[in-house]
Amino acid sequence: LWADRGLLKAETTLGGHRRFARQEIERLRQARSRPERKKGVLRSILIIDDERELADTWADGIRTAAPEITVLTANDGFEGGLKASLHKPDMILLDLMMPGMDGFEVCRLLKREPVTKNIRIIALSGLASQDNVDRILESGAETCLAKPIRVSKLLEVLGLAAWTPHL
């Protein structure tokens, strides 16, 4: 179809098959690929927390303060790992204490996989003991914040200048 539309130059053989030059395929791939992500610029955030209302509150606060950022939510570790692999967000806000697959395991798995290892992870926990903080930092998170955390404080930590003080 790309050849039919003129997007990909091809030669047609006597048998009706198409042959594509490697440089043509590379040119099309580059033209259709996502733009390079600028380091430090947040375009997307995934919130993984089993407390749905809390995750939705944070997501709404981020969307209000920075509508250009895509915010996704997941309500357990398995769903969060799947969404991280599929969507490759710039950052993940990760609850540590979830039933089934906890945040420690999610973080270790994401940091082990080539496709997700460079995603920034900020852990959140209602049980932010020194032991839990040390464990999650060793697993690859960049920091661990104690819950409860207000949306305004979360926006400040995320570096979103347009945060709204009343949230």
Residue pairs with C-beta under 8 A, 6 or more apart in sequence:
2 8
2 28
3 9
3 10
3 18
3 20
7 28
8 20
8 24
8 25
8 28
9 20
9 21
9 24
10 18
10 19
10 20
10 24
11 18
11 19
12 18
12 19
13 19
37 43
37 90
41 90
42 66
42 69
42 90
42 91
42 158
42 159
42 160
43 68
43 69
43 70
43 90
44 69
44 70
44 71
44 72
44 87
44 88
44 89
44 90
44 91
45 62
45 69
45 70
45 71
45 72
45 89
45 90
45 91
45 92
45 93
45 158
46 71
46 72
46 73
46 74
46 80
46 83
46 84
46 87
46 89
46 91
46 92
46 93
47 55
47 58
47 59
47 71
47 72
47 73
47 74
47 92
47 93
48 55
48 73
48 74
48 75
48 76
48 77
48 79
48 80
48 83
48 84
48 92
48 93
48 94
48 95
48 98
48 103
48 106
49 55
49 58
49 73
49 75
49 93
49 94
49 95
49 98
49 124
50 75
50 76
50 95
50 98
50 99
51 95
52 73
52 75
54 147
54 148
55 73
55 74
55 75
56 73
57 151
58 93
58 151
58 154
59 71
59 72
59 73
61 151
61 152
61 154
61 155
61 164
61 167
62 69
62 71
62 151
62 154
62 155
62 158
62 160
63 69
63 71
64 164
64 167
65 155
65 160
65 162
65 163
65 164
65 167
66 155
66 160
66 162
69 160
70 89
72 83
72 87
72 89
74 80
74 82
74 83
76 98
76 99
76 100
76 101
77 98
77 100
77 101
77 102
77 103
77 105
77 106
78 100
78 101
80 92
80 94
80 106
81 101
81 106
81 109
81 110
83 89
84 92
84 110
84 116
84 119
85 113
85 115
85 116
88 115
88 116
88 119
89 119
90 119
90 120
91 119
91 120
91 121
91 122
91 158
92 110
92 119
92 120
92 121
92 122
93 122
93 124
93 154
94 103
94 106
94 107
94 121
94 122
94 123
94 124
94 141
95 103
95 123
95 124
95 125
95 147
96 102
96 103
96 104
96 123
96 124
96 125
96 127
96 132
96 136
96 144
97 103
97 125
97 126
97 127
103 123
103 125
103 136
104 135
104 136
104 139
107 121
107 123
107 136
107 139
107 140
107 141
108 139
108 140
110 116
110 117
110 119
110 121
110 140
111 117
111 121
111 139
111 140
117 140
120 142
121 140
121 141
121 142
122 141
122 142
122 143
122 144
122 145
122 157
122 158
123 136
123 141
123 143
123 144
123 145
124 144
124 145
124 146
124 147
124 149
125 132
125 136
125 144
125 145
125 146
125 147
126 146
126 147
126 148
128 144
128 145
128 146
128 147
132 144
133 144
136 144
137 143
137 144
143 157
145 154
145 157
149 157
150 167
151 163
151 164
151 167
152 163
152 164
152 165
152 166
152 167
155 163
155 164
155 167
156 163
